[in-house]
Amino acid sequence: MKPNPFSIHSFFQIFFLRFFHFLFLLCLVSNFLFCKKEKESNDDLVVLLGLNLYLRSCAGQNANPSNGMVGALQRYQIPPSLTSASINSDNNPHHVYPPQQGVTKKNLLSVFYPGTGSSPCEIGAILQQGATRGYHVIGLSYPNSEAVNSVCNQGAARSDVSCFENMRNEVVTGLQVSPYISVDTNNSIEGRLLSLLQYLKTTYPTEGWDTFLTGNTINWANVYVGGHSQGSGHAAYQGKIRAVGRVSIYSGVSDYSLQTASIPSWFSNAQAAPAGSYYGLIHENDTVANFSGNMNQVTDVWLNQLGMTGALTNTSVGSPYGNSKRLVTTACNGMGSAALHSCPMVNGFQSIWNYISYP
């Protein structure tokens, strides 16, 4: 068994997410008894939104998953362990949406990966948008408590030039290639996706989930992958090794070695996904994703290593955004760094999500 080293960064990140969530719910119940000034309560709300926390309790949904309608959409909340007895950790439910009734089906599967310490519940808006466009949609729950930049920039990993690639490889495929995490095939992103699709095919046989399977193999050409923050890095890496139909990147990819002051070499690996299939959106002042301190770090990688062509284009110009694959937003200017990082995931970006993820 490989060691799974304790990450102080990840512990405190999750602790503060839950702590702020508790304070927010306390303020609601007490009619903002402890949030007396309007400005203070608004500032708190901005921070909470930036941390991907909603007015509803995702902690409650994760602890008590249920199936039901969300407006005109059917939603299934499926614990990963329900799909395979071999899945034994990170059991926040997958969020699954078949295409909206009455909408022409795309016969394409969109799989979205939330960021570090986050769950599919917290990215519900972008998942639901895909279903309204005729996509089969999955928000995948996977091992994401360890932030890649945090792990690969501390301890012995700092001098390991393969840390970033091997860590992503193990999380995505389950190959035992990284000494810094422990994710087997069944618990990997691809193992969990396969088990979930097999479960959906059997449990909901009329919904078309079998379209995305051939035996025990995923039909990658019919799959679009995307993610936010750390999840965007997994999607980008997956496009390097699988011939997925599309890759959508939100607020990433931020991999950067402080030891060598350089980006990792995996960015330049050959790409299995079709040329021109990567699209991205980031806030222009996102200091979380631009880990190096260079505010062009992420968007330069998009252009030079990921083949995302087109001038940096502000979303304010409207569709079709100059046909660029590199979009930036200023929509959340004036908010804190966490809010800017999460800005592309909040309601109001539906038309932009259509362009990047759901054409």
DRENPAKOL-226576 format. One line per 4 residues: their letters; for each residue x, y, z of C-alpha. Coordinates in steps of 0.05 Angstrom, whole numbers, plus 5000, padded with zeros to 4 digits. Example, Ala and Ser with C-alpha at 12.3 -4.5 7.8 and 13.67 -1.06 7.14 Angstrom:
AS	5246/4910/5156; 5273/4979/5143
This chain:
MKPN	5000/5000/5000; 5030/5066/4980; 5029/5122/5031; 4976/5176/5027
PFSI	5012/5234/5061; 4973/5282/5103; 4963/5349/5068; 4957/5408/5116
HSFF	4934/5452/5058; 4877/5405/5040; 4857/5395/5113; 4850/5469/5127
QIFF	4816/5482/5060; 4761/5431/5075; 4757/5454/5148; 4746/5527/5129
LRFF	4696/5508/5074; 4654/5472/5126; 4665/5526/5179; 4643/5582/5132
HFLF	4584/5541/5110; 4562/5532/5182; 4568/5607/5196; 4527/5623/5135
LLCL	4470/5576/5154; 4473/5605/5225; 4464/5675/5196; 4404/5653/5155
VSNF	4370/5620/5214; 4381/5679/5260; 4361/5730/5207; 4433/5754/5203
LFCK	4435/5766/5278; 4511/5762/5277; 4518/5794/5208; 4490/5862/5227
KEKE	4516/5908/5173; 4490/5898/5103; 4559/5908/5073; 4589/5856/5120
SNDD	4536/5804/5103; 4544/5818/5029; 4619/5809/5035; 4609/5743/5071
LVVL	4561/5721/5017; 4612/5737/4963; 4665/5695/4998; 4617/5637/5006
LGLN	4596/5639/4933; 4670/5641/4915; 4679/5576/4954; 4625/5542/4913
LYLR	4575/5542/4970; 4502/5554/4955; 4442/5575/4996; 4422/5502/5000
SCAG	4464/5453/5040; 4508/5410/4996; 4531/5375/5060; 4459/5353/5071
QNAN	4451/5329/4999; 4517/5291/5002; 4498/5257/5067; 4427/5241/5044
PSNG	4427/5233/4968; 4360/5226/4933; 4331/5224/4863; 4279/5272/4838
MVGA	4261/5329/4792; 4298/5395/4788; 4250/5437/4748; 4240/5400/4683
LQRY	4302/5357/4694; 4309/5288/4724; 4367/5284/4772; 4398/5222/4802
QIPP	4445/5227/4862; 4483/5162/4863; 4536/5145/4915; 4597/5116/4880
SLTS	4597/5055/4927; 4528/5037/4900; 4557/5025/4831; 4615/4980/4853
ASIN	4633/4943/4917; 4706/4960/4901; 4695/5035/4911; 4712/5048/4983
SDNN	4726/5123/4991; 4704/5192/4969; 4631/5172/4969; 4597/5239/4956
PHHV	4543/5224/4905; 4552/5230/4831; 4500/5278/4801; 4469/5249/4738
YPPQ	4421/5282/4689; 4390/5248/4628; 4373/5297/4571; 4312/5341/4585
QGVT	4248/5311/4558; 4225/5343/4493; 4295/5366/4475; 4331/5334/4416
KKNL	4383/5287/4444; 4456/5299/4425; 4475/5226/4439; 4536/5255/4473
LSVF	4558/5247/4545; 4586/5307/4584; 4627/5289/4645; 4648/5345/4692
YPGT	4700/5342/4747; 4693/5389/4807; 4754/5422/4838; 4795/5406/4901
GSSP	4751/5388/4960; 4688/5402/4921; 4631/5356/4901; 4583/5351/4841
CEIG	4529/5383/4884; 4566/5449/4882; 4569/5453/4806; 4496/5437/4794
AILQ	4483/5497/4749; 4531/5478/4695; 4509/5405/4697; 4436/5424/4690
QGAT	4452/5469/4631; 4480/5410/4593; 4418/5369/4604; 4374/5426/4578
RGYH	4416/5424/4514; 4403/5350/4502; 4466/5320/4532; 4471/5262/4580
VIGL	4508/5294/4638; 4549/5268/4696; 4581/5307/4752; 4632/5256/4776
SYPN	4652/5246/4848; 4725/5224/4852; 4786/5228/4899; 4801/5303/4900
SEAV	4822/5321/4971; 4895/5330/4951; 4911/5392/4910; 4963/5376/4857
NSVC	5000/5442/4864; 5001/5434/4939; 5029/5364/4938; 5080/5375/4882
NQGA	5108/5438/4913; 5125/5410/4981; 5173/5359/5011; 5208/5309/4967
ARSD	5158/5321/4911; 5187/5389/4898; 5247/5359/4862; 5206/5305/4826
VSCF	5197/5330/4755; 5145/5277/4742; 5102/5293/4803; 5047/5331/4766
ENMR	5038/5282/4709; 5042/5219/4752; 4993/5247/4803; 4943/5264/4750
NEVV	4954/5198/4715; 4939/5159/4778; 4876/5199/4795; 4850/5193/4724
TGLQ	4869/5120/4707; 4887/5087/4773; 4956/5066/4748; 5002/5061/4808
VSPY	5053/5112/4785; 5054/5165/4840; 5084/5156/4910; 5045/5216/4936
ISVD	4974/5190/4930; 4940/5122/4930; 4884/5113/4879; 4871/5045/4849
TNNS	4836/5031/4783; 4766/5021/4813; 4770/5087/4851; 4801/5128/4794
IEGR	4761/5176/4751; 4757/5127/4694; 4741/5068/4738; 4685/5105/4773
LLSL	4657/5130/4706; 4657/5060/4678; 4622/5031/4739; 4571/5088/4738
LQYL	4555/5079/4665; 4545/5004/4674; 4500/5018/4733; 4459/5069/4694
KTTY	4454/5023/4634; 4424/4968/4678; 4381/5012/4724; 4353/5060/4671
PTEG	4355/5018/4607; 4311/5064/4566; 4352/5127/4576; 4408/5113/4527
WDTF	4468/5106/4574; 4489/5044/4534; 4508/5091/4477; 4571/5107/4515
LTGN	4594/5036/4527; 4620/4978/4486; 4625/4920/4534; 4672/4942/4589
TINW	4700/5000/4548; 4678/5072/4547; 4665/5102/4478; 4709/5162/4488
ANVY	4693/5193/4421; 4622/5205/4447; 4646/5235/4512; 4661/5308/4528
VGGH	4701/5320/4591; 4708/5384/4630; 4725/5410/4698; 4736/5468/4745
SQGS	4803/5484/4778; 4838/5418/4794; 4783/5382/4756; 4801/5422/4694
GHAA	4871/5394/4699; 4845/5323/4700; 4802/5337/4640; 4861/5368/4603
YQGK	4905/5308/4620; 4850/5260/4598; 4848/5294/4530; 4922/5277/4523
IRAV	4910/5202/4533; 4839/5191/4508; 4806/5210/4443; 4749/5247/4477
GRVS	4706/5291/4434; 4717/5357/4472; 4754/5385/4532; 4727/5445/4570
IYSG	4772/5480/4621; 4748/5528/4674; 4796/5566/4720; 4856/5522/4702
VSDY	4902/5487/4688; 4948/5515/4742; 5004/5463/4748; 5069/5499/4762
SLQT	5134/5480/4796; 5161/5533/4844; 5226/5494/4849; 5242/5500/4776
ASIP	5199/5561/4761; 5168/5524/4702; 5107/5487/4679; 5109/5411/4678
SWFS	5127/5374/4614; 5061/5336/4608; 5028/5398/4579; 5068/5385/4515
NAQA	5052/5311/4509; 5018/5288/4445; 4943/5298/4446; 4894/5241/4434
APAG	4833/5286/4431; 4820/5319/4363; 4859/5382/4346; 4819/5443/4365
SYYG	4776/5407/4416; 4801/5445/4478; 4762/5507/4501; 4772/5549/4564
LIHE	4745/5604/4609; 4781/5639/4666; 4773/5704/4704; 4828/5751/4680
NDTV	4848/5767/4752; 4848/5694/4778; 4908/5691/4823; 4890/5620/4847
ANFS	4896/5588/4779; 4955/5632/4758; 4995/5598/4813; 5062/5626/4790
GNMN	5041/5698/4800; 5044/5710/4725; 4972/5729/4705; 4984/5700/4636
QVTD	5008/5633/4662; 4944/5594/4647; 4925/5627/4582; 4996/5620/4554
VWLN	4993/5546/4568; 4926/5543/4533; 4956/5573/4470; 5026/5544/4469
QLGM	5018/5475/4499; 4944/5457/4491; 4933/5485/4422; 4876/5531/4442
TGAL	4877/5582/4386; 4848/5652/4382; 4861/5718/4416; 4844/5724/4490
TNTS	4771/5746/4484; 4728/5777/4538; 4660/5744/4543; 4628/5813/4543
VGSP	4634/5814/4466; 4580/5761/4462; 4574/5698/4420; 4610/5673/4380
YGNS	4666/5706/4420; 4710/5717/4359; 4712/5641/4350; 4767/5640/4402
KRLV	4780/5580/4446; 4809/5624/4501; 4757/5665/4538; 4765/5711/4598
TTAC	4714/5745/4641; 4713/5807/4685; 4644/5793/4712; 4664/5785/4785
NGMG	4714/5842/4790; 4718/5872/4859; 4708/5805/4894; 4760/5765/4932
SAAL	4809/5716/4901; 4767/5655/4917; 4706/5686/4885; 4744/5705/4822
HSCP	4770/5633/4817; 4699/5605/4823; 4666/5660/4781; 4660/5618/4716
MVNG	4617/5567/4754; 4562/5613/4778; 4493/5625/4746; 4494/5676/4690
FQSI	4546/5641/4646; 4497/5594/4612; 4507/5622/4542; 4583/5618/4552
WNYI	4578/5547/4578; 4539/5530/4514; 4598/5555/4473; 4652/5521/4513
SYP	4620/5456/4535; 4552/5446/4502; 4553/5466/4428
